[in-house]
Amino acid sequence: MIYSNVLAELDFPNILTAEEFKKLPPDANTCIVVEGMTYAGRHTQAKAMSEELGLPYFAFSEWVAKYKPENEIEAATIQYCLKNAVYLPDDLRVKIADWALEEFYHRFVRHDDYYTRPFIVVGYPRTVEHAKHFQKFLERHKIYAIIVVIEINAAEARRRMSESAVNRIGHERDTSPEVQKVRISEYYLKTHGYLKWLIFTGKATVFKTCISKAEYEQRKHEISAVDRGDYVVMHREDVTKMIFKFLNMVHFVQSSGA
């Protein structure tokens, strides 16, 4: 009985497998959640999908900046977390997301009798507790979601860590190993297991953006990539096409000119 209760809490019926998502009718209300490890480029990929296909785009971090804290404790907590590259506490993150998702949905998501455009979400949900709240939002508005996980290999992750800078409010852009380690630690301790569970149950689909040179040679007529020596990294536009074609949204990609 205990096990069945735990599994019921992790069911998330409005988060679909890829096969379930493909079978939805064209007028279904849908969203695509872009996930991945720190430095995988999920924000860049989500933004590219939004801009290339003209889709509404929800980035949780942008709504945190718009949020008006109710008191000094909230304000101090948000400032601390942003400065130190750590996750917001679950209760505060859920509270902000509850306001932000509703505001975004009513302002930017439009419906059509024939084809309802999916919207893109990045930065939320990132833990099981977030997903429980997200499920309630999806159910309330009869939205069906699919989670796509952008995956990079270890060599690319290390390269991006060494070259990327972290924006922290009140500080200069930070390339210090300490901050990079905090960001990676937060992901592995709080998000990695949650995503692995979703992948295991089929409720998240992995898209590899780093491929071998041998595979690239076979596919170079259809994709563009950056050569890293031992491997290549696919361009964002081609990853977008790959995701939408996989989801049987080829007609949408074509009509959008992507």
N, C-alpha and C positions, 0 to 999 in steps of 0.2 A: 504493500500500500504506500509506504514512504517513497519507494522508487517511482511508482506511477505518478505520485503527486509532483515529484521533482521534474519528471519528464513532461508532465502537462504544463508546468510553468515555462518550459523551454520549447514549447511547440511552435509558437508564433505562426498561426495559420495564414496570416496575410502576407508573410514572407514566403515566396514560392520557390520551388526548384525551377531549373531552366526549362524542363519539359512542361511543367505546369504553366509557366509564364508564356511559353510559345503558343499554348492552346487558348489563351484569352482572346475574346473577340476584339476587333479593331477599336470599338468604343469603350473598352475597359479603362478604368481610371488607374494609371500605373505610375510608378517611380523607379528609378534606377539608383541604387546606393553604391557609390564608388568607395572601396576600401583598399587597404594594403598597409604594409609595414611603413614605419617612418623612413622617408627618403625614397619611397617607391614612386612618388610623383602623382599621388592620387588627386590632390587639388588641381595640379596642372592638367591631368587627364580629364577630370570632371569639367573644368572650365573649357577645355577644348571641345568636349562633347556638346556642351551647352552652346558655345559660339558657332561651331560648325553646322549644327543642326537646328539652331534657333530654339533651344529648349529652356524653360525656366530653370534657374540654378539656385540651389540653397546651400550655402556654405556656413556651417555653424559658427565658425570663428568670426565671420562678418557680422552675425547677429549678436554675438557676445559684445562686440564693440558698440552696437546700437542699444544694448540693454541698459536700463536705468536702475541701478541697485536700489533696493528698498531701504537700506540702512548702511551704516558705516562698516559693519562686519562684512556684509556682502561685498561692498566696494573694496575693502582691504583684501578679502579672500581672492577676488578676481585679479586684482593687481599683483598679488603675491604669486599666483599660479602662472600668470602670463610672464612675469619677470623671470621666474625660475624654470620655465618650460615643463611644468607638471600639469597633470589633468586637474580640472575643477572637481571638487567633491561631487559624488553622484547626485545627491539631493539638489544641489545648486545647478548642476548641469541639466538635470531633468526639468527643473523649474524654468530655466531660461529657454530650453528647447520647447517646452509646452507653449510658452508665449510666442516664440519665434516661428514655429511650424504653423501655428494657426494664422498668424499675421501674414506669413509668406503665402500660404495656401489660398487665402481669401483675396489677396492682392494680385498674385501673379499667375495662378493656375487657372486656365480656361478650358471649357469643355466644348466638344463638337458632337453633333448628332451621328457623324460617321466615324471620325477618328479623333480620339482624345490624345493630345500630345503628352508623352511621359515627361516628368520633371526629374532633374538630377539632384541628388543629395550627397554631400560629402561632409565628414566631420562628426556625424551622428547617425546611428548609435555606435558607440565604441566599446560598450561593456554589456553584460547580460541585463543589468538593471536598466540601462538605456533602452535596450531592445524590448523589454517588457513595456516601457512607456511608449515606445515607437509603435508597438503592436496596437495599443489602444488608439493612438492617432490614426493609424491605417484603418482599423475597424470602424472608427467613428465616421470616416469619410468614404468608406467602401473603396479603399485604395489597395492595390496589390503591388508588392515590391519584389524586386530581385536584387541580390547583392552580388556585385562583381568585384573580385579581388585582383588588384594590379600587383603582379609579382616581378621582382627583380632578383638577380642572383647575388651571392655574397660579395663577389668582386665589384659589382656595380654599386652595391650599398656602401662598401668601404670607400670607393672613389668619390661618391657623392657626399659622404660624411666629411672627407678631407677637403672638399671644395666648397661645400655649402655653408652659408651663414644662417644663424638663427636670429630672427627679429624678436627682441624682448623689449617691452615697453619700459622706457626710462633708461635704456642702455644702448650702446652702439651694437651693430650687428656682431654676433658672437660666433666665432669659429673654435672656441676653446673645447678641448677634449672632454672637459667635465660636463659642459652643457650638452654636448652631443651624446654622451653616455647617459645622461638623465633622460633625454628624449627616447633613446632606444630602450632603456630600462622601463619607462612608463608603458611603452607599447607592449613589450614582452610580458610584463607583470599583469597588465590590465586588459589588453585587447587580443593578444595572440591566441590565448586559449579559447576565447569566445569565437574567433574566426575559424579556428581549427574545428570546433564543434559544428559550426554551420557548414563547413566544407564536408565534414564527415557525414552529416545528415543530408547533404545534397542541396542545402539552402543557400549556398554561396558557390559561385563559379569562378575558378582561377583563370586569369589570362596572363600568360607569360610574355613579358615584353623584351626579355633577353633571350636570344636564340643562338644556337651554334652556327658557325660559318657554313657548315655542311647543309644545314636546314635552310639557311639564307640563300645559298646557291640554287636550291630547288625552288625557292619562292620569290627570287629577286625580281621576277617579271610582274609580281603583284604587290610587293611592299617596298618601302624605302627604309633605310636603316643607317645608323652611325657605327662605323667600324671601331671596336675597342681592342682589336688584336686577336684575343682568343675567342671572342664572341661579338655579336652585334646587338644594338639596341634599336628596336622598331620606333619609327616616328609616331607621334601622338595621333596624327590623322589616320594612320593605318590601323592603330589599335582601336580607334573609334569605329572604323568600318568593320573590323573583325568582330567587335562586340555586337553591333547592330545586325550584322549578317547572321551571327550565331543565334540571335534572338528572333530570327525570321522577320526582322524589320527592314528587309532589303528595299521594299517599296518606299519606306520613309526616307532611307538614306539616299535613294536615287532622286526622289522628288525634292529633297533638300539640297541637292547638288553636291553632296559630299563624295 
